[in-house]
């Protein structure tokens, strides 16, 4: 979650929500030109105090100009204020990077740092476990990163054991002055946050995902919370009564021997009564099915279709994954947990 010192009012309320949904990291930026910098010192100290209270990591972008706004002599003083990591965006020396890495997380500019620099810092004694690669967010439409470049950079950092961080946009109040979302990848602008987050985690192997914007809905926070637990959240619509009768909503896990055409729930075939057959219909990609009594020992097996399949009088279609969530099916591989929830139902509970 992101908190901006010049615009966020109820910081404690926001941190309480972060804690409730299991978020672990807070991000703030200390060099936003349009903000009122005169309040930075007081607000940052308060944010650091609250982060410690709620046991949240606090990381920040910073520059030499920010140091003057804060009225401090060196970056190390920020540790006493509660910060656990900083990214010196420019104006830094090799000695500063190495020194800071001995005391806190140091965010490297993921788009511009070079192999030569990384190897030099490690040779100089940098604590590589405290070096992380932080991607930027891009407020202006059409300026977000190209995904091929993003993938190449992340692959380079993995070779050095350096963890990566990237941003997704929110879905409620966007941050000004452009109000167009704050994603790292341009293709994620306008995408549901949980869909963008899942792609960062599963396709690009990003270690830390941050919401760049000022706010995000509780529904999205609950889905991000599940993703942080390694669970793919899926909304289902158009449910048949058998969806509720056989308690299909909730946690599932794909089999360890994944099928080509369907996702097979390990929690299936546990019912004493077998589902009655329903009128058979084509199984389009993304439908939720349950095998009926005509399938013998398979009766009760719950599946999600990964491709369109013909109608089968042994298989009941009892709902479908929403269009927004269809792309998430590709991330459900062997033994991957997923969570089915009726669209617009109560938010997910953390486990």
N, C-alpha and C positions, 0 to 999 in steps of 0.2 A: 504494500500500500504506500502511496505517496502523500506527503503532507508538505504544504508550501507555507513558509513562515509569514509571507505577506498577505495571504488570502484565506487560510484556514482559521476558522474561529474557534470552535469547540474541539480543541486537540484531545482533551481527555476522553470525551465521548467517542471520538474516532478511534482512539487506542483501545478503549473498552470493546468496541466492535471488532477490531482486529484480533484481539485476544480471544473473543468468543468464537470466531470462525477459524481459529488456529493459525492465523498468519504469524510469520516469524520475523519479518524484516520490514523496517520503515525506511523510506528514501526521502530525502529533501535536497533541494538545490540551493546553493548559496551564491549563485551568480545569475539571477534573472533580472535583466535590465529594468523591466517595468515595475518591479516591486519596491516597496518602501524599505530601504536598507537600514534606516535608523532604528528599527525594532528588532533587527536580526539577533543581537546579543541576548536580549531578554527572552525572546521567543525560543531561541535555540537552547538556551540553558533549561528552560521549562520543558521543552520537548525531550531533552536528554534525561531530565529527572523522571518524566512520565514513562519513557522507554525502559528505564531501569525498573520502575515500579511494576510494569506489566511484562517484564522480562522479554523485551523485544530488542533485536539488533537495530541500530540506527546508523545508516550510511548516508553520505552526502557528496555531491559534486562541489568542488571548491576551486578557487583561483587566488593568485596573489592579491587581487582587488578585494576578494572576500575577507582576507585576513585584516585588511584595513577597516572594513565595515564592522568586523567583530571586535576590533581593538585588542588583538592578541599579538604576541611576538612570534610565535611559531605554531606549526600544525599540531605538535604534540599536546598543546594545552587543550585541544578539543577532546582528548581522551577523558580528561577530568570533567568535561561537560556531559559525558555520556555517549559520545560517538564511538562506534566500534569499527568504522571503516570510512575512508575518504577516497575520492578520485581527484588528484591534482590535475586539472585539465591542461594547464600550460604553465610555463614559468618554473618548472621543477628541474632539479639536478639529479644525476645518478646517485649521489650520496644521499639525497633526500628520500628517494624511492627505497634504497637499501635500508636506511635508518628506520623509516616508518614501517617497513615490512617486519621489523623485529618487534613491533609494539601493537600493530592493528592490521586489519584488512586494508590492502591498497588496491583500488580499482585502476586498472590500466585502460586507456582509451582503446577499445577493442577494434576500432576501425583504422587506427593509425600506428599503433605500436608495431615494431618490427622484430623479427627473429633475432637480429643482431643485438637489439636493446635487451630483450629478454635474457639472452645468453650472457650478456655482459653483466647484468644485474645479479644473476645467479652466481657467476664467477666472483663477483664482489662480495658475496655473502648474504644476498637477499634470502629471506625466508620464503621459499617458493610456495609453501602451503598458505601463506597470507597474500599471495598475488592472485588477483582475479581480473578477468577481462570484462569490462562493463561496456555494453553497447549504448549508444545514445537513443533518445526518442526524437521524433521529427514532427514538430507542430504543423509545418506547412505541407499541404497536400502535394503529392508528386515528388517529395524529397526523401521519403523513407527508403531504406536500404533495398537493394536487389537481393533476391533470395540466394542466388548462386554465390555472390560475394560473401554473404552472411555465412553460408555453409562452409566455404573455404576457410574463412577466418576461424570459425569454431573448431574445425578439424586441426588447424595449426595449434590452437591453444591446448587441445586434448593431448597432443604429442608431448607437451611440457607439463601435463598434469595440472593445468590452470583451469579453474572453474569459470563458467561464463554466466553473464546476467543480461537479460534483455527485457524490453517493455512491451506491454499490450495497452490498448486504449480502454477506458472505462465505458459505461453505458448510461450514465446519468449526467452529472454536471461535468462538462469538458472545461479544461483550463484555457484561459485567454492568453494572448489576444486574438488567436485565430479560431479557437473553439472547433477544431476539426479532429480531436483525438490526439493521443501521444503514443503512437506505436513505434517500434523499431523497424519493422518490415512494412513497406508500403502496401503490400497485398493484404495486410491485416487491418488496414484502416476501414472502419465500417463493419468488420466481422464481429460476431458475438465474442465477448472476451474469452469465454471458456473454450471456444473453438480455436482461437488464436493461441491460447495457452497450451492446449493439447498438442498443437503442431510444433510449438517451440520445444516442448518436452520430448515428444516421441520422434519427430522427424529430424530436428536439429540438435537434439541432446543438450539443450540449455539447462544449466543447473539451477538457476534462480530466475523466476519470472516476477516482474513488478508491474503493478497497475500504475501507469503514468499519470492518469487524470485525477481530478480532485475527488470524485466520488464514483461509486459502483453500487449497483443494486444488491440487496440481500440475496436474491435468487442467484445472481452471478457469483457472489462471494461463497455461497454454499457449494456451488459447482467447482469453483477454484479450490475450495477446501478439500473436496473429494479428489481432485486431480493431484493435490499435494500429498494425499495418502496413497497415490498410485491407482486410483479407481476412475474409470471413464464414466461420466454422468450422461445419461440419455433420457430425454423427455419423450413420452409416448402419448399419442392422441388416437381418437376414434376407437376406444376400447370396447370390446365385447364384454358382457357380464362375466364371462369365464376368466377375464384378466384379474378381476377382484376375487372371484370365487376360489381360484386356485393360487391366490396370493403371489401373483407374478411380480408385483412391484417389490423393489428392494435389491439387495446385494446378490450378484451372481458372479460366476467365474467361468471363463471359457475352458474347455477341456485342454489338457496338455498336448493332445494330438489334434491340432486344429484342422477342421474340414475345409475343403476348397470353397464350398457353396454357402455354408451356414456357420453361425456361431452357436455352439452347443453348450447350454448351461449345465455345469456340474451339479447344480442343486435340483435337477429335474428328476422326474419319475419317482417321487417320494410320496405320492398321494394314495390313500386307501381307495377312494372312488375314482374311476377313470372318466375323463371328459367325454361327454356325449358328442357324436359327430355334428358338425355344423355344415351348412351348404358350402361345398368346396368352391373356392375362387382362386384365381391366379395369385401366386405369391410374388408380389413385386419386391424389388430390392428395398430392404429396411423394414419389412413387416415382422411383427412378433407372432410366433406360432406356438401351438401346443399340440402334440400328437394325441389323437383321440383313441377311443377304445378299439377302433378297427386296426390299430397298429400293434396289437398284442403287447409284448413286454416293453415296447417303446412308449406306451401310453403315458402321457404326462410329461414327456420331454419338451422343454422350452427351447426355442431356437430364434435367432434373428437371421434373416436372409441377407447374404452379401451380394447376391445377384438375383435377377428375376428368374423364377422357377414356375413350372406349370402347376395347375390346380391338382390336388391330391385328396381323395375322399378320406384319407387317413390322417390328414393334417388340418387343424383349425387355425384360421387367421383371426387373431384376437386383438389386434392393434397395429400401429405402425410408428416407427421412430419419426419424429418431426423432421421437416426438411432441413432446418438449421443444424440438426445433430447427425444427419446422415454421413457427413465427412468423418465423423469420429469413429465410425465402424472400422475404418481401415487400421486403427491403432489397437484393435482388440485381437491380439495374437495369442499364442499358447499361454494358458494359465493366467491370462489377463483378467483382473476383476473389472466388473462394470456394474452400474446401478441404474435400474429402470424406475422411472417416476412418472406418474401421470402429469401431463402438462398443466400448469397452474395449480398443482397441489401445494401443500405446505412445503416449506423449504426443507432441504435435506438435513438430517441430524448427523452430527459428527460421531464417529465411532471411536 
